[in-house]
Amino acid sequence: MIGYIKPMMALIGELKKLPGIGPRGAERIAFSILDMDKSTVEALRQALLDAKEKIEVCPICFSITDVVPCRICSDPLRDKKVLCIVENPKDVMALEKNGNYKGYYHVLEGSLSPAENIGPEDLRIKELLTRLNNEEDYEEIILALNPSVEGEATALYLSKLLKPFQIKVTRIAHGLPIGGELEFADEMTLLYAFEDRKEL
């Protein structure tokens, strides 16, 4: 039985490394790429290289950016009294698409997960505390963490850690499904989740 030729096998092998792409999905994408004209493939290649070379982490909020600091952190019109804590940059994008939140962000770059040996020292918690000690304007901290076991554990840990700062700490309401992720939530679900947030 004859299998795929080497260049095709290499392409499928690389595509399978992407999250959520299995062998069949990788094959479909590979054949789609083969059907593209050379200029489209070149544009895709350039977009991948540009993303890798030009996107970096904002030193203030730890979201992704192509300018330092990011456009959100450098926006003087945003609400300086509110800080929203999220797990990853994808969550920032999801909340920004919604358009209702106008404060600043802090990206933890993950959530607490004893099963995966991810503790507080593996997240951007030390940077969060430094930020709160240096910036005295915050009146509310919103924990917009995924409604998962890890997200709940992280929210509980942070709510206890933030008590000494005497800042109101809220958690977005569970308008989101347990086990779901912010990036996949629709705009109305995110809106209701923000409107129904509760103080911890």
Residue frames relative to the residue before (quaternion, step in Angstrom):
aa qw qx qy qz dx dy dz
M 1.0000 0.0000 0.0000 0.0000 0.00 0.00 0.00
I 0.3021 -0.7675 0.5420 0.1612 3.57 -0.76 1.04
G 0.2580 -0.7727 0.5640 0.1348 3.58 -0.85 1.01
Y 0.7413 -0.3645 0.2938 0.4809 3.53 -1.27 -0.33
I 0.5271 -0.6015 0.4891 0.3480 3.55 -1.18 0.55
K 0.7118 -0.5193 0.2747 0.3850 3.57 -1.19 0.62
P 0.6689 0.4911 -0.3402 0.4423 3.67 0.80 -0.82
M 0.6463 0.5131 -0.3136 0.4698 3.59 1.08 -0.75
M 0.6381 0.5212 -0.3184 0.4689 3.57 0.99 -0.84
A 0.6445 0.5197 -0.3195 0.4609 3.58 1.01 -0.82
L 0.6560 0.5103 -0.3077 0.4632 3.58 0.97 -0.88
I 0.6597 0.4948 -0.3034 0.4774 3.59 0.91 -0.92
G 0.6365 0.5470 -0.3205 0.4393 3.58 0.99 -0.84
E 0.6749 0.4781 -0.2931 0.4797 3.58 0.98 -0.83
L 0.6575 0.5180 -0.3122 0.4493 3.59 0.96 -0.84
K 0.6265 0.5532 -0.3330 0.4367 3.60 1.08 -0.70
K 0.5869 0.5859 -0.3652 0.4229 3.60 1.22 -0.38
L 0.5717 0.5924 -0.3814 0.4203 3.59 1.23 -0.37
P 0.5409 -0.6349 0.4318 0.3432 3.62 -0.99 0.76
G 0.8194 0.2423 -0.1917 0.4828 3.54 -0.99 0.87
I 0.6325 0.4980 -0.3425 0.4843 3.60 1.26 0.07
G 0.1624 -0.7895 0.5885 0.0635 3.55 -0.57 1.20
P 0.7661 -0.3647 0.2480 0.4676 3.59 -1.27 -0.08
R 0.6900 0.4724 -0.2940 0.4629 3.62 0.86 -0.91
G 0.6398 0.5177 -0.3216 0.4682 3.58 0.99 -0.81
A 0.6394 0.5260 -0.3148 0.4641 3.57 1.02 -0.85
E 0.6384 0.5198 -0.3234 0.4665 3.58 1.03 -0.80
R 0.6540 0.5189 -0.3170 0.4501 3.60 0.91 -0.90
I 0.6675 0.4914 -0.3002 0.4721 3.58 0.93 -0.94
A 0.6336 0.5409 -0.3306 0.4435 3.59 0.98 -0.86
F 0.6776 0.4715 -0.2978 0.4795 3.60 0.92 -0.87
S 0.6073 0.5412 -0.3527 0.4624 3.60 1.11 -0.65
I 0.6424 0.5143 -0.3173 0.4714 3.58 1.01 -0.82
L 0.6425 0.5252 -0.3228 0.4552 3.59 1.01 -0.79
D 0.6658 0.5065 -0.2926 0.4631 3.58 1.13 -0.67
M 0.5687 0.5999 -0.3857 0.4098 3.60 1.22 -0.36
D 0.4744 -0.6239 0.5134 0.3496 3.55 -1.20 0.44
K 0.7031 -0.5106 0.3000 0.3936 3.54 -1.23 0.51
S 0.6472 0.5279 -0.3319 0.4384 3.63 0.97 -0.75
T 0.6368 0.5160 -0.3270 0.4705 3.60 1.08 -0.69
V 0.6389 0.5086 -0.3148 0.4837 3.58 1.01 -0.82
E 0.6443 0.5170 -0.3181 0.4653 3.58 0.99 -0.81
A 0.6377 0.5194 -0.3214 0.4693 3.61 1.03 -0.80
L 0.6369 0.5171 -0.3153 0.4770 3.58 1.05 -0.80
R 0.6398 0.5251 -0.3125 0.4660 3.56 0.95 -0.90
Q 0.6803 0.4917 -0.2877 0.4611 3.59 0.91 -0.96
A 0.6330 0.5308 -0.3276 0.4585 3.58 1.03 -0.79
L 0.6383 0.5201 -0.3190 0.4694 3.60 1.02 -0.78
L 0.6754 0.4902 -0.2891 0.4690 3.57 0.91 -0.94
D 0.6502 0.5174 -0.3143 0.4591 3.59 0.96 -0.88
A 0.6394 0.5238 -0.3290 0.4567 3.57 0.96 -0.87
K 0.6885 0.4842 -0.2845 0.4589 3.57 0.91 -0.91
E 0.7418 0.4356 -0.2258 0.4573 3.59 0.96 -0.87
K 0.7885 0.3756 -0.1723 0.4555 3.59 0.97 -0.81
I 0.6490 0.4877 -0.3330 0.4797 3.60 1.17 -0.34
E 0.0295 0.7918 -0.6082 0.0486 3.55 -0.90 0.99
V 0.5723 -0.5879 0.4475 0.3556 3.55 -1.31 -0.02
C 0.4517 -0.6738 0.5154 0.2763 3.56 -0.92 0.96
P 0.4203 -0.7358 0.4684 0.2502 3.63 -0.76 0.96
I 0.6487 0.5068 -0.3228 0.4670 3.61 1.24 -0.18
C 0.8298 0.1952 -0.0839 0.5161 3.59 0.61 -1.12
F 0.3667 -0.7666 0.4451 0.2825 3.61 1.30 -0.35
S 0.4202 0.6290 -0.5192 0.3978 3.56 1.12 0.70
I 0.5821 -0.5717 0.4226 0.3947 3.58 -1.23 0.08
T 0.0144 0.8033 -0.5920 0.0640 3.55 -1.12 0.72
D 0.2993 -0.7181 0.5848 0.2297 3.53 -1.32 0.23
V 0.7111 0.2751 -0.2367 0.6022 3.57 1.35 0.16
V 0.2396 -0.7811 0.5642 0.1185 3.59 -1.11 0.68
P 0.4759 -0.3206 -0.7970 0.1887 1.53 -1.32 2.14
C 0.6882 -0.4863 0.3276 0.4273 3.57 -1.27 0.24
R 0.6850 -0.5101 0.3409 0.3929 3.55 -1.29 0.36
I 0.6340 0.5202 -0.3410 0.4595 3.61 1.07 -0.60
C 0.6913 0.4797 -0.2842 0.4597 3.59 0.83 -0.98
S 0.7259 0.4213 -0.2467 0.4845 3.61 1.08 -0.63
D 0.5202 0.6403 -0.4121 0.3866 3.61 1.27 0.10
P 0.2840 -0.8022 0.4997 0.1617 3.64 -0.34 1.18
L 0.6245 0.5665 -0.3350 0.4206 3.60 1.24 -0.30
R 0.5387 0.6183 -0.4159 0.3930 3.60 1.23 -0.15
D 0.5978 -0.5919 0.4175 0.3435 3.55 -1.25 0.54
K 0.2932 -0.7999 0.5048 0.1388 3.58 -0.38 1.27
K 0.6314 0.5743 -0.3256 0.4068 3.59 1.23 -0.30
V 0.7433 0.3726 -0.1971 0.5194 3.60 1.28 -0.30
L 0.0665 -0.7794 0.6230 0.0071 3.54 -0.97 0.98
C 0.1702 -0.7901 0.5850 0.0671 3.56 -0.76 1.07
I 0.2006 -0.7852 0.5789 0.0899 3.56 -0.75 1.09
V 0.0130 -0.7991 0.5994 -0.0447 3.56 -0.77 1.11
E 0.6028 -0.5981 0.4007 0.3440 3.55 -1.28 0.33
N 0.8278 -0.0369 0.0693 0.5556 3.60 0.90 -0.84
P 0.7044 -0.4812 0.3122 0.4179 3.60 -1.24 0.31
K 0.5764 0.5873 -0.3840 0.4188 3.62 1.10 -0.60
D 0.6340 0.5332 -0.3271 0.4547 3.58 1.10 -0.70
V 0.5947 0.5472 -0.3537 0.4709 3.59 1.10 -0.70
M 0.6655 0.5064 -0.3021 0.4576 3.58 0.89 -0.95
A 0.6449 0.5261 -0.3213 0.4517 3.60 0.97 -0.86
L 0.6943 0.4671 -0.2751 0.4733 3.60 0.91 -0.91
E 0.6417 0.5163 -0.3259 0.4641 3.59 1.05 -0.69
K 0.6085 0.5439 -0.3499 0.4598 3.61 1.07 -0.68
N 0.6099 0.5625 -0.3395 0.4431 3.57 1.09 -0.75
G 0.2825 -0.8281 0.4443 0.1925 3.58 1.10 -0.75
N 0.5927 0.6055 -0.3631 0.3877 3.61 1.23 -0.04
Y 0.6845 0.4585 -0.2870 0.4887 3.59 1.10 -0.59
K 0.1081 -0.8350 0.5394 0.0111 3.59 -0.79 1.04
G 0.5286 0.6370 -0.4146 0.3781 3.59 1.23 0.22
Y 0.6363 -0.5089 0.4145 0.4054 3.55 -1.28 -0.52
Y 0.3679 -0.7392 0.5325 0.1863 3.57 -1.32 0.26
H 0.0574 -0.7280 0.6742 0.1102 3.48 -1.43 0.24
V 0.2090 -0.7945 0.5637 0.0853 3.57 -0.64 1.18
L 0.3498 -0.7632 0.5116 0.1828 3.57 -0.71 1.11
E 0.2837 -0.7641 0.5104 0.2741 3.58 1.20 -0.61
G 0.8187 -0.0393 -0.0355 0.5718 3.56 0.92 0.99
S 0.3075 -0.7110 0.5869 0.2355 3.52 -1.33 -0.31
L 0.6325 -0.5331 0.3939 0.4008 3.55 -1.23 0.42
S 0.1258 0.7861 -0.5936 0.1179 3.56 -0.89 0.95
P 0.2625 -0.7925 0.5310 0.1453 3.59 -0.07 1.27
A 0.6122 0.5725 -0.3493 0.4188 3.60 1.05 -0.73
E 0.7549 0.3248 -0.1840 0.5392 3.58 1.13 -0.67
N 0.4770 -0.7002 0.4056 0.3431 3.58 1.31 0.33
I 0.4278 0.6572 -0.4984 0.3695 3.58 0.99 0.85
G 0.0279 -0.8138 0.5790 -0.0413 3.55 -0.45 1.27
P 0.7656 -0.3741 0.2520 0.4587 3.60 -1.28 -0.01
E 0.6479 0.5385 -0.3190 0.4342 3.58 1.07 -0.73
D 0.6478 0.5197 -0.3143 0.4598 3.60 1.24 -0.34
L 0.6756 0.4543 -0.2818 0.5076 3.57 1.30 -0.20
R 0.5850 -0.5830 0.4321 0.3623 3.59 -1.29 0.16
I 0.2171 0.8034 -0.5200 0.1925 3.58 0.94 0.93
K 0.6211 0.5324 -0.3421 0.4623 3.60 1.00 -0.78
E 0.6575 0.5044 -0.2988 0.4733 3.58 1.00 -0.85
L 0.6088 0.5477 -0.3426 0.4605 3.58 1.11 -0.70
L 0.6739 0.4910 -0.2946 0.4669 3.58 0.89 -0.93
T 0.6209 0.5276 -0.3326 0.4749 3.58 1.03 -0.77
R 0.6515 0.5247 -0.3010 0.4578 3.54 0.97 -0.90
L 0.6822 0.4824 -0.2892 0.4672 3.59 0.91 -0.88
N 0.6421 0.5145 -0.3203 0.4694 3.58 1.10 -0.63
N 0.7257 0.4426 -0.2348 0.4716 3.59 1.09 -0.70
E 0.7510 0.3026 -0.1708 0.5615 3.58 1.17 -0.56
E 0.1723 -0.8536 0.4896 0.0452 3.57 -0.37 1.25
D 0.5220 0.6954 -0.3833 0.3115 3.61 1.24 -0.02
Y 0.5534 0.6616 -0.3961 0.3148 3.60 1.12 -0.51
E 0.1558 -0.7806 0.6017 0.0657 3.54 -1.00 0.96
E 0.7915 0.1050 -0.0666 0.5984 3.57 1.25 -0.37
I 0.1308 -0.7384 0.6563 0.0833 3.51 -1.16 0.78
I 0.1747 -0.7864 0.5884 0.0698 3.55 -0.73 1.13
L 0.2230 -0.7538 0.6044 0.1292 3.55 -0.82 1.02
A 0.0016 0.8012 -0.5958 0.0557 3.58 -0.25 1.28
L 0.1941 0.8027 -0.5261 0.2029 3.52 0.57 1.25
N 0.6282 -0.5577 0.3812 0.3861 3.55 -1.14 0.60
P 0.4414 -0.7059 0.4861 0.2656 3.62 -0.97 0.81
S 0.3549 0.6944 -0.5252 0.3406 3.54 0.58 1.26
V 0.6959 -0.4297 0.3402 0.4640 3.58 -1.26 0.09
E 0.6673 0.4998 -0.2945 0.4671 3.58 0.98 -0.89
G 0.6489 0.5201 -0.3092 0.4613 3.57 1.00 -0.85
E 0.6498 0.5111 -0.3093 0.4700 3.58 0.99 -0.85
A 0.6518 0.5136 -0.3118 0.4628 3.58 0.96 -0.88
T 0.6522 0.5108 -0.3034 0.4708 3.57 1.01 -0.84
A 0.6431 0.5236 -0.3154 0.4614 3.59 0.99 -0.86
L 0.6579 0.5050 -0.3049 0.4681 3.59 0.94 -0.88
Y 0.6481 0.5189 -0.3093 0.4638 3.57 0.95 -0.91
L 0.6982 0.4738 -0.2777 0.4594 3.58 0.85 -0.97
S 0.6257 0.5476 -0.3536 0.4285 3.61 0.97 -0.78
K 0.6615 0.4792 -0.3006 0.4923 3.60 1.05 -0.75
L 0.6623 0.5269 -0.2992 0.4406 3.57 0.97 -0.89
L 0.7285 0.4590 -0.2293 0.4538 3.58 1.06 -0.80
K 0.4194 0.7400 -0.4461 0.2784 3.62 1.24 -0.21
P 0.6752 0.5156 -0.3233 0.4169 3.66 0.80 -0.87
F 0.6198 0.5659 -0.3479 0.4177 3.60 1.14 -0.47
Q 0.2702 -0.8018 0.4889 0.2122 3.58 1.31 -0.27
I 0.4199 0.6315 -0.5065 0.4103 3.51 0.94 1.06
K 0.5154 -0.6264 0.4740 0.3424 3.58 -0.99 0.77
V 0.1155 -0.7836 0.6094 0.0365 3.58 -0.82 1.07
T 0.0324 -0.7993 0.5998 -0.0135 3.57 -0.73 1.10
R 0.2568 -0.7296 0.6147 0.1543 3.52 -1.31 0.43
I 0.4693 -0.6618 0.4777 0.3370 3.61 -0.80 0.85
A 0.5533 -0.6368 0.4326 0.3180 3.55 -1.07 0.82
H 0.5346 -0.6467 0.4500 0.3057 3.52 -1.24 0.48
G 0.1470 0.7509 -0.6172 0.1832 3.50 0.50 1.23
L 0.6234 0.5195 -0.3245 0.4860 3.55 1.33 -0.19
P 0.5193 -0.6542 0.4373 0.3333 3.62 -0.96 0.70
I 0.5353 -0.6027 0.4794 0.3470 3.56 -1.10 0.72
G 0.7782 0.2712 -0.2340 0.5158 3.54 -0.84 1.01
G 0.5695 0.5934 -0.3809 0.4226 3.59 1.31 -0.13
E 0.3249 -0.7271 0.5663 0.2126 3.55 -1.32 0.07
L 0.6325 -0.5857 0.3649 0.3518 3.55 -1.07 0.81
E 0.6584 0.5545 -0.3254 0.3913 3.58 0.88 -0.90
F 0.7201 0.4288 -0.2493 0.4853 3.60 1.18 -0.51
A 0.5126 0.6560 -0.4186 0.3629 3.61 1.27 -0.07
D 0.4521 -0.6696 0.5104 0.2946 3.57 -1.09 0.69
E 0.7009 -0.5111 0.3055 0.3928 3.57 -1.24 0.46
M 0.6675 0.5015 -0.3171 0.4499 3.62 0.93 -0.82
T 0.6173 0.5363 -0.3465 0.4596 3.59 1.02 -0.76
L 0.6659 0.4882 -0.2991 0.4783 3.58 0.94 -0.88
L 0.6240 0.5446 -0.3369 0.4478 3.59 1.00 -0.78
Y 0.6904 0.4646 -0.2817 0.4776 3.60 0.84 -0.97
A 0.6234 0.5470 -0.3417 0.4420 3.57 1.01 -0.77
F 0.6758 0.4743 -0.2946 0.4812 3.59 1.00 -0.79
E 0.6638 0.5205 -0.3112 0.4378 3.58 0.92 -0.87
D 0.7574 0.3813 -0.1938 0.4933 3.60 1.05 -0.74
R 0.3180 0.7570 -0.5240 0.2262 3.61 1.15 0.37
K 0.2311 -0.7894 0.5621 0.0868 3.54 -1.15 0.77
E 0.5088 -0.6334 0.4848 0.3240 3.57 -1.14 0.62
L 0.3419 -0.7461 0.5381 0.1921 3.58 -1.00 0.82
